[in-house]
Amino acid sequence: MIQLTRTQAMTLVRTSRIVQIAVTVFTILVIAIIVALYHVKTINVTIDGKPVRIITIFGTVGEALEHSSKFDFYPEDIVNPSRDTKITKDLAIEVTSSVPVQLSVDEQLFNTRTPAKTVGDALKDLSERYGLEIKDVDEVNVSRLEPVTEQMEIKVLRAIPIQVSADGKKFDTYLAPRTVGDALKKLGIVLGSMDRVSLALGHMLQPNDQLTVVRVAQRIETVKSEIPYQTVAKPADYPVGLPDRTVSRGSNGIQEQTVKLTLEDGKEVDREILDQRVVEPPTNQVVLRGTQTSISRGGNTISFKRAYIMRASAYCIPGGTTATGASVRTGIIAVDPRVIPLGRKVYVEGYGPARALDTGGAIKGNRIDLYMNSREEALSWGVRNVTVYVQ
């Protein structure tokens, strides 16, 4: 019978424990491999149109993509189906990759990523993501239709509303704050040397500013115009007040002027005469004008202030009273007080001395109505033109 020494016995025990540990570790490893192989799945991923097959043991789409070594995956990438979708065998996944861009909005700077394909879509994505409220009217340094590229710098300047009036057009628009001079360049409005602007070119635009451009132009023109003729009156021996008697007719002359016109938005606002000359001088009209202030009738001299040619009718209303309250009688006439004042003495050719004491509804202007003692006299007089001398 073999007997072990104490040392031999202790060595055997230690060897037995190592074997046991090794067996245990091996068993655990085998179990882990079996479990892992049981959970291994293959998924088909399309990244920006390129197919990639991924083998994974993770349970959701997001976990599988994040732990894949075949490509870089970012939180901004678009995934379909969603990241929390459970992995199933041969699951098809589409990934739209994001690209790094630098976005500045006024004083704010963002180094970020976006999966958008165009600048316009990128602005919508980033505006919503960061709560920037970027509007379509805000100015961007590149076209919104331009494709997004890596490390692209996108600069946004917030626009303000302004009102513009120029070249016959009035419109509301939006511009980023800038000087009036820069705003005109942005709008494609070119100023002439004399044009006026409602705001100084160095003025920094503020919301709701009104920007008005007035086009100013000058031009030289030759203008012909008439020179009115003058009337020359020569004294004549007939009653003053009666119409002038033409001796020779006048005619207008013609003058030519060289003028400088100033126009604002096509409308004349000023003209300056640079030179003028008479092309054809005017011919004065010569008339005879009465100066006689007295006449002799029936051996009597009658002085008067002026004479009229009037249309005279006759009336007869026995027992009546005049507009002034006087009783009607021979020598009373009705007049228009605006021509002959009431109460004035007159002398009527063919009728004799009279006094203006009455009026009548039909007696207007150079009209008078003579009182007759009888209807027969009135009818005999009828209506005729007479000379009336107002004393």
Phi, psi and omega in degrees: 000133184270131178248131180270143175282167180299320181294317179297320181296317181295321179296319181295321180295316181298317181298320180296322180292320178298318180297316180299316180297316181299318179296318181298312180300317180298318180297315179298317181297318180296317180297318180297318179296318180297316180297316181298315180296331179292325183267354181295133178226152176251128178237149179259119182245131174253114183251109181052040177089354181256128182281140177220135177258132183236133174257127185215156176249000183279159190268338182238162181300314182300315180296319181297317182288322182294328183262008179279141179263002185275342179199163177273135183236133185237155180299335182278349179295149178265130183236136177222118004288176188297164185298330183271009177291136179290140179285132171234165184297135179059029177295134179264127183234138176247132180236127172254114187286148173267159178235151179284135177221162175244120181247129173237131178237104187054250184263358183266138181237132180231119169263109191213189179228157177210142177271358184295149182269330180242162180298320180300314179293325178296320179295319177298316181298309184289326178298317180290321184293319184257004180063042186271342180054049176287129183258161180296334182277348179294148184274140180234144184287345177230161180296140178293343179271351183290141178294146177282133177238164181297139179062021178295138176261116180248118182247128181243130173245121182293134183268154176239152181281136173221161177249132184238136175226118181197143175055040177079006181241144177234128181206156175261138180213178179234135177220149172291147180306127180199172179289160179301319179301315179292325179297319179297320177296317179299322181277355180074026179261114182263129182271138170278169184296335183253356183296150179246145178236139185293337179237150179299144182299332179272358181293133177276123184300140176242159179306136176069018172298147177252116184251111183242129177250123178253119179281120181248130180220153176231146175211154180260131179228153172255121186240131175258138180216163181276147171255112183298140177283157178259152176257124179254119182260132175249136181296142181223156184270071170210163191305136176294141180102335178287155184306145175298152177248120186286128175267312177214139182281147178266166177217143180289148174266181180230132175237153181241127181241139170261116186237149173256118181263137173250124183244139172239118184052041175084356181253136181291129178240346180197150173219139181237127180279118180269327182198153175208151178212153179271118178279317180216118183289153178285157175251122182292147174268133181251129180228158171262134182235128184297141178233358184289131181238013175207150178226163178245120180226125178060032180082003179249145176264125182248118176268144181213161180269323175196163182239153178230149164265117185233157176270118186246128173246177182226152178216163179213111178226085183302140176078002182278174176237156181271176178296337179267000179094354179284152176286142181291145178191171177298137180099358176257132179233153175263136183225171168268113185300341179286341179257308179240116181298144177297142181093347183285140175280144180220166171232124182252122178301130179085353180238318177109196180295145181205175179222139181276097183234003184224163175228174178202151182299328182264359183268094183231140177068224181276059176232142173224158178232122186262135177278133177243153182285339182218161180294325181297319178296319180297314179295322180295323178293315181067225178228126181211164175271133182224162173266128180245125179257118181264121185273000000 
